[in-house]
Amino acid sequence: ASEGISIITGVYSMGIHVDSSGNIFVSDYNAHRVLKYTLSDGSYTQSVIAGGNNSGNSLNQLNRPWGIYVDSSETLYVADTYNHRIMKWLSGASQGVLVAGGNNQGQALNQLNYPRSVNVDSSENIYVSDSDNNRIVKWAPNSNQGVNLLGYVYHPREIKFDSQQNL
């Protein structure tokens, strides 16, 4: 029998992703950043891949990141909860791109209210659990507002697809 080992310590995480290479991506809620743990020669190396510049709403900052989604090219999507927005970080980028919300906290379709989870389909549509608006919202690529897919859902926290891309 093998024993588990502790890789991630001191991180208050609300989101995690493990890719096919064994790399681990973790939202660090209290430190306002997303970390990547890279597996090499049997051990992990930690690096900051988003945020990490204190709490804030600049493009290189996050404020209480919650859910994350990482695609096959290591593009990272972050539910930047206290900034009421979804940020997209290309692999190696020093700042993110706003892709949903970011128009202050609110109920309009161009706003989010404490988003908790993000998922992206093969057409790059972005799905958000807009927790305090009690809805699931879909944002098409390059759109200025979302489409309400499902509401009233009491404080949705997580979004997942099945193998046929059903939400």
C-alpha positions in Angstrom: 0.0 0.0 0.0 1.2 3.5 -0.8 0.7 6.5 1.5 -0.4 9.9 0.4 2.0 12.8 0.6 1.2 16.4 1.3 2.1 18.6 -1.7 0.0 21.7 -1.1 0.2 23.3 2.4 -0.8 26.6 3.7 -3.3 27.2 0.8 -7.0 27.9 1.4 -8.2 26.6 -2.0 -11.7 26.8 -3.4 -10.8 25.3 -6.8 -8.4 22.7 -8.1 -7.5 21.1 -11.5 -5.2 18.3 -12.3 -4.1 18.0 -16.0 -3.0 14.9 -17.9 0.6 15.5 -17.1 0.0 15.5 -13.4 0.4 19.3 -12.9 -1.9 20.6 -10.2 -3.6 24.1 -10.5 -5.0 25.5 -7.3 -6.9 28.8 -6.5 -5.4 30.3 -3.4 -8.4 32.2 -2.0 -6.7 34.1 0.8 -3.6 35.0 -1.1 -5.5 36.2 -4.2 -3.6 34.1 -6.7 -3.6 30.8 -8.6 -0.8 28.4 -8.2 0.6 25.7 -10.5 2.4 22.7 -9.1 4.6 21.2 -11.8 5.6 17.6 -11.6 9.3 17.0 -12.6 11.6 14.2 -11.6 9.2 12.9 -9.0 8.7 16.2 -7.1 6.6 19.3 -7.5 7.6 22.9 -8.0 5.2 25.7 -7.1 4.7 28.8 -9.3 2.2 31.7 -9.3 0.4 31.7 -12.7 -2.3 34.4 -12.0 -2.6 37.2 -9.5 -0.2 37.2 -6.6 0.0 41.0 -6.6 -2.1 41.6 -3.5 -5.9 41.9 -3.6 -7.2 44.3 -6.2 -9.1 44.7 -9.5 -6.2 45.5 -11.9 -5.7 43.0 -14.7 -2.7 41.5 -12.9 -4.7 41.1 -9.6 -7.4 38.9 -8.2 -9.7 39.3 -5.2 -10.7 36.0 -3.6 -10.4 33.6 -6.6 -12.7 30.7 -6.3 -13.4 28.2 -9.1 -10.9 27.6 -11.9 -11.0 26.0 -15.3 -7.8 25.0 -17.2 -7.9 24.0 -20.9 -5.5 21.7 -22.8 -3.2 24.6 -23.7 -3.1 25.7 -20.0 -5.3 28.7 -20.6 -6.7 29.5 -17.2 -10.2 30.9 -16.4 -10.7 32.2 -12.9 -13.9 33.1 -11.0 -12.6 36.3 -9.5 -15.3 36.3 -6.9 -14.9 39.6 -5.0 -14.3 41.5 -8.3 -17.5 40.0 -9.7 -15.8 38.9 -12.9 -14.3 36.0 -14.9 -10.6 36.4 -15.9 -8.8 34.5 -18.6 -5.0 34.1 -18.3 -3.0 32.7 -21.2 -0.2 30.4 -20.3 2.8 32.5 -19.2 0.9 35.8 -19.2 1.6 38.5 -16.6 -2.0 39.7 -16.6 -5.4 38.4 -17.4 -8.1 39.4 -19.8 -11.6 40.2 -18.6 -14.1 37.8 -20.3 -17.3 38.1 -18.2 -18.7 40.5 -15.7 -16.4 43.2 -14.4 -19.2 45.9 -14.5 -19.5 46.1 -10.8 -21.7 43.8 -8.7 -25.2 43.5 -10.0 -28.1 41.6 -11.6 -27.9 42.9 -15.2 -26.7 40.4 -17.8 -23.4 42.2 -18.2 -22.8 41.9 -14.4 -22.0 39.1 -12.0 -22.6 38.8 -8.2 -20.0 36.6 -6.5 -19.3 34.1 -9.2 -18.1 30.8 -7.7 -17.4 28.5 -10.7 -16.4 28.7 -14.3 -16.4 26.1 -17.1 -15.7 26.4 -20.8 -17.0 24.3 -23.6 -15.2 23.3 -26.9 -16.6 26.4 -28.6 -15.1 28.6 -25.9 -18.5 29.5 -24.4 -18.0 30.4 -20.8 -20.4 29.1 -18.2 -20.6 30.8 -14.8 -22.3 29.9 -11.5 -23.4 33.4 -10.6 -23.9 32.5 -7.0 -25.5 35.5 -5.4 -27.7 36.1 -8.5 -29.0 32.5 -8.1 -28.4 31.7 -11.8 -26.2 30.0 -14.3 -25.0 32.3 -17.1 -23.5 31.5 -20.5 -21.1 34.1 -22.1 -20.3 33.6 -25.8 -16.7 34.4 -26.9 -16.1 38.1 -27.1 -19.6 39.0 -25.9 -20.5 42.0 -23.7 -23.1 40.2 -21.7 -24.3 36.7 -20.8 -27.5 34.7 -21.4 -29.4 33.4 -18.4 -29.5 29.6 -18.8 -30.9 28.6 -15.5 -32.3 30.6 -12.7 -33.5 30.4 -9.9 -30.9 28.0 -8.6 -30.1 28.7 -4.9 -26.5 29.9 -4.7 -25.0 27.6 -7.4 -21.4 26.8 -6.5 -20.1 24.4 -9.2 -20.6 23.7 -12.9 -19.5 20.5 -14.7 -20.0 18.9 -18.1 -20.5 15.2 -18.7 -18.7 13.4 -21.5 -21.2 14.6 -24.1 -20.7 18.2 -23.0 -24.1 18.4 -21.3 -24.2 20.9 -18.4 
